[in-house]
Structures are given as C-alpha cells and as structure tokens.
Amino acid sequence: MTQKPNGGSAQPGAPVLPPGAPPPSEDPAVVAAEMAAEMARLRDLLAAAGRLAEFGRFAAKQIHELRQPLFAIKGLAQLLLEKERVELDEVLDFARHIVDQSERLTALVSNLRMLAVPAPHGVKRRAEVGPVLVRVTGLLEYRLRKGPTLRTHIAPDLPPLATLPHALEQVLVNLLSNALDAVANVPSPVIQVRAGVVASNPRLATIEVADNGSGVAKAVRGRLFETFFTTKGEEQGTGLGLAVSREVARSMGGDLELLDDPGEWNEPAVTVFRLTLPVSQEL
C-alpha cells in the first residue's frame, strides 16, 4: 500500500504531497485565488522570456551597426601606422574621427544595456515620452538611415506617463521595429509617431505608431497578439514582441491595440498601433 509522507495510507489516485506541504484547499475561493496567482506568475515568466527572446533577435541585428565604428577605428589606426611620415594636423584629424566613432560605440552599448538589464526596484513609474523616443530612434538609427522617413509629433502639453522608462522603451522598440519591417519593400516608406493626452480623459495618454506598409491581413488581425504567433516567419520573428508589449502595457494600467481605422495623419497611413498609458500623478 502507498504510504503518505506522514506515515498514513493514501487514497488510490490521490496526489502524494512533499514533506511539510499543506494539504490542498477545498474552498473554491481559495482555489480560485491560488489559480489566479499561478497564472499571474506564469504570465510574468512568459513576459520575461519574451523580452529576452526579442532582445536577442534585436541584438543580433545590432551587430552590423557595432561593427561599422570598430572597422572605422581599426582602419584609421592602420592608415597612421602605414605612413612613414605624418603631419600633426592629419594625426589630430584622425584622432577626432576615432573619438567620434568610440563615442558612437559607447552610446550603442549603453542603449543596448538599458534594454537588456531590468530596471532596478524602487524606480518611479514616471517617463517622459520625448527622451525615451530619442533613445529608441537612436537604437534604430542604422535602419532609419536606409530610407524610411520618420515623422514624430509629441503634444507640447503631454505630461510624464505613469510607466517605467525601461518598459516604455521596450514597447516602442518593438512597435518601431515592426513598422520598419512593414515598410521594407515600400517605394516611399514613411513611419509616423504621435503622442498626446486623450481629449475625453486627461488621465490617459496615447502613443500611436503608423506605417504605410502593406497592412495586416484581416485573417490574422484577431491573432496578432497571441503568444508565439508571427507573420514574419521563424527566422524573422519570435511571435513574442506584440504579446509581451501588450502584457507590459497592461501591467502599467494601459493597453496596446491595432486600430481598425488608421484615422487621419499628415501622410497616408495603413497600419496603426495605439499604446494607451495613464498619466503620472507624481510630482
């Protein structure tokens, strides 16, 4: 006969509990609360795994950008070493170029680190949209240089948002990366970003990212935020970016959605994602 850990006999088919574990509750309210807590824990784990996977994919794309200043520094140094005689002005000019490229490398590594390292505990949920958007576009600058036009408009009266700057950066990197993928084969690619307070509710603000790509097929619009669902293929996407971004937005008291109607923009827009977040009440 199977023995319980405490020496008693177990009922056939009953789970065997580890030593010291409390017996399972039969109170439906307690069971529901335990299930909700477990689901929240699993969502947090999935979000963390998703952020890591998306960061890995993003970092792989950044390798090319990191190589360019490294090659420039190496090339300048080699040119100096190969010269039998150099003029002081020439050396100073080369030195200035090396410093510029080194600073570019430092900025890239710093920005990548900000996305890779979780925000420390105790950081206020207060983020200025402008500086965060500048950092994100800096990370994506190598892709923006290839042709897409980026137009941004932040309402002058937009207050700080009640979100972690780190979390907002992650969401905006995902949205802008998706927009860049969407306009990759468009003759005149344009990405537009605008942010402002919701007119009907000044406690909420929205950040909208629009592109003039081919759009999202109706057949997949309902699944776009599903975990592991991607329209890019296994090599191009993990199917976690939008799912994780929505989880991050909702954990901050906001939401992320794909608009059915792109609305009016300065230039034609086909696909628009709207991030809604509460306005910070902290001074």
C-alpha angles and dihedrals in degrees: 000000000000112000127218116233089255093054099261125117121265125226114250109271094012116133116255109233123214117251112285095012115137117244115260114269120246094198106111092213092053092046091050091049091049091049091049091050091049092049090050090050092050091048090052091050091048092048091050091049090047093051090050093049093047091047090051091052091046093047090052089058090049093059091083091052092050092050095057098067090040091055090045092053092047092047094050092049092049092051090054093048093050095052116094091205129017133190120234092237090053092050091049091049091051090046091054091052091049091051091049092051092045091053089050090053091048092052093049094049091045092052092048090050091053090057096042100046116068116240113264119255117266096033112144118250093238124119133172108219096212099059092041091052090049091054092047094049088048089057091049096040094110090059094043090054090063094073118288115123114227119203120184133185124182116184109245091228094052108129124207115287126239095245139097111265087225092056094045090052091053093052094046092048089055094047095046092044089053091048091051090051090049094055096040093110100031116117095225105020117197129178119189129194125187133172132189147135118283106254094217094045117029090189089072132062132190134212113197126194116196133182136181096225127126093287133230117297115244090233093065103032092094092053099043095105095043115120113260093006113130137164093198101073128250095285095051103039143026098205089235105092099083094034092053092042091055091048090051091049093049093047086059093051095262139091144228123220143167109237119231090209117039091208126206121330135168088251128026113283128194106177124034129181117194122205113196121195135166120257115248116257093192119108 
